């Protein structure tokens, strides 16, 4: 069933996701903080505020940077999307945000008679363009079932993790795990070089062993090839580690490995690597 959809946030991921929804035939309205080029969105209506984009929509998606951006897009009393949504509409936040914000958004949506899901994604630009994203969903099962036909245009798997905020929590856990692996392999490849081993040689050996995850193999390939075009930039990884640290504090949980990895990404930020792919932390270990 084709839907009236608003998509808010047309960055590297959001633009690709929105285009797939347009290609699927949905009636699409888009908004971005920096106004998009009309020629690029000939098959969509362009709105100048999130509220206007969301007015009359059956489903509203967001894909923005962080809690602050998401709060403004959804909840600004004058221009926020929620103020324009009709009762019974569906809010789907695909941004990587804190569990606390996801819960707060759900409460605000419920007060407005709007259904809500937090559905951050696993995957980068190629997966967004190819419709191969993995969704980590928090919210009511019935609400997720309603969203599944539309999500199918964007991804191949949807995992329901539990009530509101569960998707946001799972995304932070997985991003932290990825960041820890990347910092570990960057550090050890640097050590290997100082011990007289060729980085490419030891990377090839590691890749053939059971300890090498697909993510680690990809990270090593990027590091060996000095290929740091941003798929998951250092500054976003650092932001996510900050959210993990906040969550750990709230849960009274010790996270020494995540804290150590966070320090590595903070150092990379201080050395002006923020816009590079996260694998650029290898530059810290010459």
N, C-alpha and C positions, 0 to 999 in steps of 0.2 A: 504494500500500500504506500503510495507516494504521500509525502508529508510537506507541510510548510515548515521550513527549518531556518533558524537563524544561527549563523556561525560567527563567533566573536573572538578575534585574535587570529591574524593572518601572517604569523611568522613562518619560520622554516617548516614547522610541522603543521600548523593550522591551515596554511594555504593549500597544502597538499591534501589534507583531509577534506577541506571544504570543496576542493575541486572534484574529488571523488563523489561527494554527495550530489553535486551539480550534474556530474556525468551519469549518475544513477537516475536522474530525472526529477529529483525533488525540487520543489519551489524554494529557492535559496535566497536569503538575504544575508549580507555580510557586513561586518564592521571591523575596523582596525584603528588603533590609536593614531597611526600615520595613515591618512586616507589612501586606499588602494587605487591603482590605475584603472580607470573604467574599462579600458580595452581588455584588460586581463580578466575582467568579470562581466563579460558581455551577457552571460547566461544567468546572472544574478542581479538582485537589486542591492544597491549600496546605501547603507544608512549612515547618518552622521553621529548617532549616539547608540549605545547598547539598548537603551529603552525603546527607541524607535525601531531598531532591528528586531527586537523581541515581540513587539506589538502584533498580535494576531498569529504568532507562531505556535505550532503544535509542539515543537521541540527546539530548545535553545542549547547549543554547544558553546563551551569556552575552552580555549587553549592559550593560556597566558603564562607569564613568567613565574609568578610567586603569589604568596598570600596577599600582599599589598595590591598587586594588579588585579587579582581575582576579586578582592573585596570591592574595589572601585567599579569593576565591570558589572558585578552582580548587584551590589547593595547601595551604591550611591543614591541618595534619596531623590535627586533631580534627574540623573541620566542613567541610572543602573537598570540592568535588564529585568530584574525581578519586578520593578515597579510597572513595567509594561506588559508583563505576562498575564495571560488569562487563567482563571481557575481551571485546574485539570491539565494544564500544560506540563511539559516535562523538562526539567533542567538537568543537563549533563555536563559536569565539569571534568574535563580531561587533563587539566593542569596538574603539575606536581606541586601539591600544597601540603600544609600541615594537617594532621588528623584533627586538630582543634578547629581549624578553619572549616574543614569539610563538615564537621558536626554543626558548627554555627550556621553554615549555609543551609543545611538540611532543616534546622529549626526555623530559620527565616522563611524558607520555602513553604514549610508546613503551615506557618501562620498565614501565608498568602494563598493557601489552597493549591499549591504547586507541588508536583512530585519531583523528587531529587535523587540523583545518583552521583557518587564520585567514582569516576572511571579513568584514572590515569593510565597511560599506555606504556608498554615495553616495545622498543623499536625506535629506529631513527628515520632519517629522511627517505631512504630507499623503501623501507617497510610502509611508511605513510603513503608514498606515491603508488606502491604496488598493492595496497589494500591488505597488508600482511601484519598489521599491528596486533598486539596482544593486550586485551583490556583486563584490568584488575578492578573489580567492581565492588562498591559498598552501597548498601541500600536495601530496600525491600525486594524480595524475589519477584513479586508480581510486577513491580515497576521495571525491574531489569528485563523480564520477559517481554514487556511492551517495547523496550528499546532494542531488543536483539535484532529484529529485521533491519533496522537502520544501521546498527553497528556492523552488521554483516558486510556492508559496502566498504567498511574501513579496516576490518581485521578478520583473522581466521579463528581466533579463540577468545572466549570471554570467561573469566574465572570469577565466580561470586565468592567473595571472601567473608561476607557477613554484613552486619548493619552499617549504617552510615558511618563513614570514616575509615572503614576497613580497607577499602581500595587505596586510599591515601597512605595508610600505614604500611601496607604491603609494598607499595611503590618505593617508599623511602628505605625499607629493609633491603629490597633488591638493588636499588641504586648504591646503597652503602656497600653491599657485597661486591658489586662490580668495581667500585672505587678502591676498595681494599685490595682486590686482585691486581688492579692496574698499578697501584703504588708498590706492591710486593714485587711484581715482575720487573718494573722499572729499576728498583733498587738492586735486585739480584743480577740483572743484566749488566748494570754498572759495576757491581762487584766482580762479576765474571771477567769483564774486560780488564780490570785492575789485577786479576789473578793470571792474566796472560791468555785467556780464552777469547776467541773471536765471537762477538755477540751473535752473528748469524748462525754460527755452528752450534752454539749451545741452545739457541732458540729452536733450531731444527730438531735437536735431540729432545728438548722439553715437549715440543709439539707432538712427538710420537709416543709419549708416555701417558698413562692414565691420569696423571695429576693435571694435565692441561685441559681446561674447559674450552669450548668453542670461543667464549669471550676472551680468554687468555691468548688463544692462538691469534685472534684478530688483533689484539693489543700488541703482541710481539711483532706481528707483521708491520703494523703502523710504526712502531719504534725503530725497527731495523731499516725500514724504508724512509725514515724521516718524513712520513706522510701525516701531517697534523691538521689537515683541513677539518673545520669544526663540524662534527656529527653530534657530539655531546661535549660542549665547551667546558673548559676548566671552571669558568665562573659559575656555571649552573651546577656543576658537581659540588663546588664549595658551598653554594647555597643549600643544596640538599643535605650536605653533612652538617650544616648549621641546624637544619630542621631535625635531623636525627639526634643531635646533641640536646636540643630542647626537649624532644620526646623522652630521651633517656633520663634527663633530669626530672621530668614530670613523673616518670615511672620508677624513680629511685633505682635505676639500673646502671651498672658499670659497663662501659664500652671502650676498653683500652685500645683495641685494634682500630675501631672506627675513629677514635680520637687521634691516634697516630696518623691515620690516613688523612684525616681532616687537616692536620698540621702540614702535611706535604702539599695539599692543594692550596692552603693559605700561603705557603712559601711560593708556589707557582704564580699565584695572583700577584704577590709582591714583586715578582720578577717579570711582570707584564706579559704573562702567558694566558691571561684570562680568556681571550678570544680564540685560542687554539684548542684543538681536540684534547680531551683529557689525557690521552697518551703522551702529550707533550711534557708531562712530568718527568719523562725520561731525560729531558734536558738538564734536570737537576743532578743527574748522576753521570757525568761525562767520563 
